[in-house]
């Protein structure tokens, strides 16, 4: 059992060790992201892109090499918090008028996506006789925002720790395969850049998977994809409250259970407002600084990809049932195919 030691009794040379280990983990993700940036400039690899190289490379490396356990905190910080910071900065590129104009329609489309993903997942899981609690977690993650949604609803559903961990790993794995598959299909898809971006945002699992796939079609596709994806992320709050009501009715809700709000969405909107209203005013960001802020999200996203890839342990996933994985793969294919057909008539 771990015993808490008063800070005053911790040796001075070890007081900053956790901070240094976190910084070292972040530096590792930055170094790999920089290497992926360089590789993405080579002939042949330039079609894959920095983010895809960073993610797939680290997933493979994790299985054969691993990484020092002491660096885990910094790596997880990159996959969670740097990802959110990158999304907030992406708001600078989005005009608030676009957000207000498309917001209601995207929320409706996001709601349809979430309902379809959860319903389809549970139906297929029942047919395959897959584990129901894990399948529900995977359905919510598929419909909303991947591992973040699974982590948010796990306390509400009183999910087992191993189910939460397996769900996060499985959804990262399938989402990564789907995102890379999207980039491979891009040349033959009858979609415009905007349509492709929205399709990515409405169907891919993790937030990080959207720029991974959409970047192959250009910056406009990334912006459209993130906007579509964020409409689904926002639905995490009402879905969580619905689950709270259901669990309360059943009398199985633990006291003190709270619903986490995705606050980074507020930052994204504020950045959009600032970027739209300040040009030509005294509050305008100088051109060099603005150029840096507009380029920073790409590298931060690559660092987040590294963190995400290093968190995927295929050996641990092997111990869980194959049936929930098969159900989620089938749900992902159906969601992608149905949305692809519908998006041709909407955009």
C-alpha positions as CSV (number, residue, x, y, z in Angstrom):
1,X,0.0,0.0,0.0
2,X,1.3,3.4,-0.9
3,X,1.8,5.8,2.0
4,X,1.7,9.6,1.5
5,X,4.9,11.3,2.7
6,X,4.7,14.9,3.9
7,X,6.4,17.2,1.3
8,X,8.8,18.5,3.9
9,X,10.2,15.0,4.5
10,X,10.8,14.3,0.7
11,X,14.5,14.6,-0.1
12,X,15.2,17.9,-1.9
13,X,16.8,16.2,-4.9
14,X,13.5,14.2,-5.4
15,X,10.9,16.9,-4.9
16,X,10.8,17.9,-8.6
17,X,11.2,14.4,-9.9
18,X,7.5,13.9,-11.0
19,X,7.6,17.2,-12.8
20,X,10.9,16.3,-14.6
21,X,9.4,13.0,-15.6
22,X,6.4,14.6,-17.0
23,X,8.5,17.1,-19.0
24,X,10.6,14.2,-20.2
25,X,7.5,12.4,-21.4
26,X,6.4,15.5,-23.3
27,X,9.8,15.9,-24.8
28,X,9.6,12.3,-26.1
29,X,6.3,13.0,-27.8
30,X,7.7,16.3,-29.3
31,X,10.8,14.5,-30.6
32,X,8.8,11.7,-32.3
33,X,6.3,14.3,-33.7
34,X,9.3,16.2,-35.2
35,X,10.7,13.0,-36.6
36,X,7.3,12.3,-38.2
37,X,7.3,15.8,-39.6
38,X,10.6,15.1,-41.3
39,X,9.6,11.7,-42.6
40,X,6.4,13.2,-44.0
41,X,8.5,15.3,-46.3
42,X,10.1,12.3,-48.0
43,X,8.8,11.1,-51.4
44,X,6.2,8.4,-50.9
45,X,5.6,9.2,-47.3
46,X,4.3,12.7,-48.1
47,X,1.0,11.2,-49.0
48,X,0.6,9.6,-45.5
49,X,1.2,12.8,-43.5
50,X,2.8,13.7,-40.2
51,X,-0.1,12.7,-37.9
52,X,-0.6,9.3,-39.5
53,X,3.1,8.5,-39.3
54,X,3.3,9.6,-35.7
55,X,0.3,7.5,-34.7
56,X,1.0,4.3,-36.6
57,X,4.7,4.4,-35.8
58,X,4.2,4.7,-32.1
59,X,1.5,2.0,-32.0
60,X,4.0,-0.4,-33.6
61,X,6.9,0.8,-31.4
62,X,4.8,0.4,-28.3
63,X,4.2,-3.3,-29.0
64,X,7.9,-4.2,-29.6
65,X,9.9,-1.6,-27.6
66,X,7.6,0.1,-25.1
67,X,8.7,3.1,-23.1
68,X,9.9,3.8,-19.5
69,X,7.0,3.8,-17.1
70,X,8.2,7.0,-15.6
71,X,7.3,8.9,-18.8
72,X,3.7,7.8,-18.7
73,X,2.4,10.9,-17.1
74,X,3.9,13.2,-19.7
75,X,2.8,11.0,-22.6
76,X,-0.8,10.9,-21.3
77,X,-0.7,14.7,-20.8
78,X,0.1,15.0,-24.5
79,X,-2.7,12.7,-25.6
80,X,-5.3,14.4,-23.4
81,X,-4.4,18.0,-22.7
82,X,-2.3,19.0,-25.7
83,X,-5.1,17.7,-27.9
84,X,-7.6,20.0,-26.3
85,X,-5.2,22.9,-26.5
86,X,-4.7,22.3,-30.2
87,X,-8.5,22.2,-30.8
88,X,-8.9,25.5,-28.9
89,X,-6.3,27.2,-31.1
90,X,-8.0,25.8,-34.2
91,X,-10.9,28.1,-33.3
92,X,-8.8,31.0,-34.5
93,X,-9.2,29.7,-38.1
94,X,-13.0,29.4,-37.9
95,X,-15.2,32.4,-38.5
96,X,-17.9,32.7,-35.8
97,X,-20.5,33.4,-38.5
98,X,-19.8,29.9,-39.9
99,X,-20.2,28.4,-36.5
100,X,-23.5,30.2,-35.9
101,X,-24.8,29.3,-39.4
102,X,-23.9,25.6,-39.4
103,X,-24.1,24.9,-35.6
104,X,-27.8,23.9,-35.3
105,X,-27.7,21.6,-38.4
106,X,-24.5,20.0,-37.2
107,X,-25.9,19.4,-33.7
108,X,-28.9,17.6,-35.3
109,X,-26.6,15.5,-37.5
110,X,-24.4,14.8,-34.5
111,X,-27.5,13.6,-32.5
112,X,-28.4,11.3,-35.3
113,X,-24.9,10.0,-35.4
114,X,-24.8,9.3,-31.6
115,X,-28.2,7.6,-31.6
116,X,-27.3,5.4,-34.6
117,X,-23.9,4.4,-33.2
118,X,-25.3,3.4,-29.8
119,X,-28.4,1.7,-31.1
120,X,-26.5,-0.2,-33.9
121,X,-23.7,-1.2,-31.5
122,X,-26.1,-2.7,-29.0
123,X,-28.1,-4.5,-31.6
124,X,-25.1,-6.1,-33.3
125,X,-23.6,-6.9,-29.9
126,X,-26.8,-8.7,-28.9
127,X,-26.7,-10.7,-32.1
128,X,-23.1,-11.7,-31.5
129,X,-23.8,-12.3,-27.8
130,X,-21.0,-9.9,-26.9
131,X,-20.5,-8.5,-23.4
132,X,-23.2,-5.8,-22.9
133,X,-21.5,-3.4,-20.5
134,X,-18.4,-3.2,-22.7
135,X,-20.5,-2.9,-25.8
136,X,-22.4,0.0,-24.4
137,X,-19.2,1.8,-23.5
138,X,-17.9,1.2,-27.1
139,X,-21.2,2.4,-28.6
140,X,-21.0,5.7,-26.6
141,X,-17.4,6.1,-27.5
142,X,-18.1,5.4,-31.2
143,X,-21.0,7.9,-31.3
144,X,-19.4,10.8,-29.3
145,X,-15.7,11.2,-28.8
146,X,-13.9,7.9,-28.2
147,X,-11.9,7.2,-25.1
148,X,-12.8,10.5,-23.5
149,X,-16.5,9.7,-23.7
150,X,-15.9,6.2,-22.3
151,X,-13.9,7.7,-19.4
152,X,-16.7,10.2,-18.7
153,X,-19.6,7.8,-18.6
154,X,-17.8,4.9,-16.9
155,X,-18.4,6.2,-13.3
156,X,-22.1,6.8,-14.2
157,X,-22.5,3.2,-15.5
158,X,-20.4,1.8,-12.7
159,X,-18.2,0.1,-15.4
160,X,-15.4,-2.2,-14.3
161,X,-11.9,-0.7,-14.6
162,X,-10.9,-3.5,-17.0
163,X,-13.9,-2.7,-19.2
164,X,-13.0,1.0,-19.2
165,X,-9.4,0.3,-20.1
166,X,-10.3,-2.3,-22.8
167,X,-12.9,0.1,-24.3
168,X,-10.4,2.9,-24.6
169,X,-7.8,0.7,-26.2
170,X,-10.3,-0.9,-28.6
171,X,-11.8,2.3,-29.8
172,X,-8.4,3.9,-30.3
173,X,-7.3,0.9,-32.4
174,X,-10.5,0.7,-34.6
175,X,-10.6,4.5,-34.9
176,X,-7.0,4.6,-36.1
177,X,-7.6,1.9,-38.7
178,X,-10.7,3.8,-39.9
179,X,-8.9,7.1,-40.1
180,X,-6.0,5.7,-42.2
181,X,-8.6,3.9,-44.3
182,X,-10.3,7.2,-45.0
183,X,-7.1,8.7,-46.3
184,X,-6.6,5.7,-48.6
185,X,-10.2,6.1,-50.0
186,X,-10.0,9.8,-50.5
187,X,-8.8,9.8,-54.1
188,X,-11.8,7.7,-55.2
189,X,-14.5,9.2,-53.1
190,X,-17.1,11.5,-54.9
191,X,-16.8,14.2,-52.2
192,X,-15.6,17.8,-52.1
193,X,-13.0,18.8,-49.5
194,X,-15.7,20.2,-47.2
195,X,-17.9,17.1,-47.7
196,X,-15.0,14.8,-46.9
197,X,-14.1,16.9,-43.8
198,X,-17.7,16.8,-42.5
199,X,-17.9,13.0,-43.2
200,X,-14.7,12.5,-41.2
201,X,-16.0,14.7,-38.3
202,X,-19.4,12.9,-38.2
203,X,-18.1,9.4,-38.2
204,X,-14.6,9.0,-36.8
205,X,-14.2,8.1,-33.1
206,X,-11.5,10.1,-31.3
207,X,-11.1,13.9,-31.8
208,X,-7.5,13.2,-32.9
209,X,-8.7,10.9,-35.7
210,X,-10.5,13.7,-37.5
211,X,-7.5,15.9,-38.3
212,X,-5.6,12.7,-39.0
213,X,-8.0,11.8,-41.8
214,X,-9.1,15.3,-42.9
215,X,-5.6,16.7,-43.3
216,X,-5.2,14.6,-46.4
217,X,-7.8,16.8,-48.1
218,X,-6.5,20.2,-46.9
219,X,-7.0,22.8,-44.2
220,X,-10.6,23.5,-45.1
221,X,-11.4,19.8,-44.7
222,X,-9.8,19.8,-41.2
223,X,-11.8,22.9,-40.1
224,X,-15.1,21.4,-41.4
225,X,-14.2,18.1,-39.8
226,X,-13.4,19.5,-36.4
227,X,-16.6,21.6,-36.4
228,X,-18.6,18.5,-37.1
229,X,-16.8,16.5,-34.5
230,X,-17.2,19.1,-31.8
231,X,-21.0,19.1,-32.4
232,X,-20.8,15.4,-31.3
233,X,-18.5,16.1,-28.4
234,X,-21.0,18.7,-27.0
235,X,-23.6,15.9,-26.9
236,X,-21.5,14.2,-24.2
237,X,-23.2,16.4,-21.6
238,X,-26.9,15.6,-22.5
239,X,-26.1,11.9,-23.0
240,X,-24.4,11.8,-19.6
241,X,-27.4,13.4,-18.0
242,X,-29.7,10.9,-19.7
243,X,-27.6,8.1,-18.3
244,X,-27.7,9.7,-14.8
245,X,-31.5,9.7,-15.0
246,X,-31.7,6.1,-16.1
247,X,-29.3,5.0,-13.4
248,X,-31.2,7.0,-10.8
249,X,-34.5,5.3,-11.8
250,X,-32.8,1.9,-11.4
251,X,-31.4,2.9,-8.1
252,X,-27.8,2.1,-9.1
253,X,-26.2,5.5,-9.3
254,X,-23.4,6.1,-6.9
255,X,-23.7,9.1,-4.5
256,X,-21.6,12.1,-5.7
257,X,-21.4,11.1,-9.3
258,X,-20.9,14.1,-11.5
259,X,-21.1,14.9,-15.2
260,X,-17.9,16.3,-16.8
261,X,-18.4,19.2,-19.2
262,X,-16.0,19.5,-22.1
263,X,-14.8,23.0,-21.2
264,X,-12.4,23.1,-24.1
265,X,-15.4,23.7,-26.4
266,X,-15.9,27.1,-24.7
267,X,-12.2,27.9,-25.5
268,X,-12.8,26.9,-29.1
269,X,-15.8,29.2,-29.4
270,X,-14.0,32.1,-27.7
271,X,-11.0,31.7,-30.0
272,X,-13.4,31.7,-33.0
273,X,-15.1,34.9,-31.7
274,X,-11.7,36.6,-31.1
275,X,-10.3,35.6,-34.5
276,X,-13.4,36.8,-36.3
277,X,-13.9,40.2,-34.6
278,X,-10.4,41.5,-33.8
279,X,-8.8,41.9,-37.3
280,X,-8.2,45.5,-38.0
281,X,-8.6,46.5,-34.3
282,X,-6.1,47.3,-31.6
283,X,-6.6,43.8,-30.2
284,X,-5.5,42.1,-33.4
285,X,-2.6,39.6,-32.8
286,X,0.5,40.6,-34.7
287,X,1.0,38.7,-38.0
288,X,4.1,36.7,-36.9
289,X,2.4,35.6,-33.7
290,X,-0.9,34.8,-35.5
291,X,1.1,32.7,-38.1
292,X,2.7,30.8,-35.2
293,X,-0.6,30.2,-33.5
294,X,-2.2,28.9,-36.7
295,X,0.7,26.5,-37.3
296,X,1.0,25.3,-33.7
297,X,-2.2,23.1,-33.7
298,X,-0.7,20.8,-36.3
299,X,2.4,20.0,-34.3
300,X,0.4,19.8,-31.0
301,X,-1.9,17.3,-32.7
302,X,1.1,15.3,-33.9
303,X,2.3,15.1,-30.3
304,X,-1.2,14.1,-29.2
305,X,-1.1,11.3,-31.8
306,X,2.2,10.1,-30.4
307,X,0.6,10.0,-26.9
308,X,-2.4,8.2,-28.2
309,X,-0.3,5.6,-30.1
310,X,1.9,4.9,-27.0
311,X,-1.2,4.2,-25.0
312,X,-2.5,1.4,-27.2
313,X,-1.4,-1.9,-25.8
314,X,-2.5,-4.6,-28.3
315,X,-1.4,-7.4,-25.9
316,X,-3.8,-6.2,-23.2
317,X,-6.6,-6.0,-25.7
318,X,-6.0,-9.6,-26.7
319,X,-7.3,-10.7,-23.3
320,X,-10.8,-9.2,-23.9
321,X,-13.5,-10.9,-25.9
322,X,-13.3,-10.6,-29.7
323,X,-17.1,-10.1,-30.1
324,X,-17.3,-6.5,-28.8
325,X,-14.5,-5.7,-31.2
326,X,-16.3,-7.3,-34.1
327,X,-19.5,-5.4,-33.1
328,X,-17.7,-2.1,-33.0
329,X,-16.0,-2.7,-36.3
330,X,-19.3,-3.5,-38.0
331,X,-20.9,-0.4,-36.4
332,X,-18.1,1.7,-37.7
333,X,-18.5,0.4,-41.2
334,X,-22.2,0.9,-41.2
335,X,-22.0,4.4,-39.7
336,X,-19.4,5.4,-42.3
337,X,-21.4,4.0,-45.2
338,X,-24.7,5.4,-44.2
339,X,-23.3,8.9,-43.5
340,X,-21.4,8.8,-46.8
341,X,-24.6,8.2,-48.7
342,X,-26.5,10.9,-46.8
343,X,-23.8,13.6,-46.9
344,X,-24.1,13.6,-50.7
345,X,-27.6,15.0,-50.4
346,X,-26.9,17.5,-47.5
347,X,-23.8,19.3,-48.6
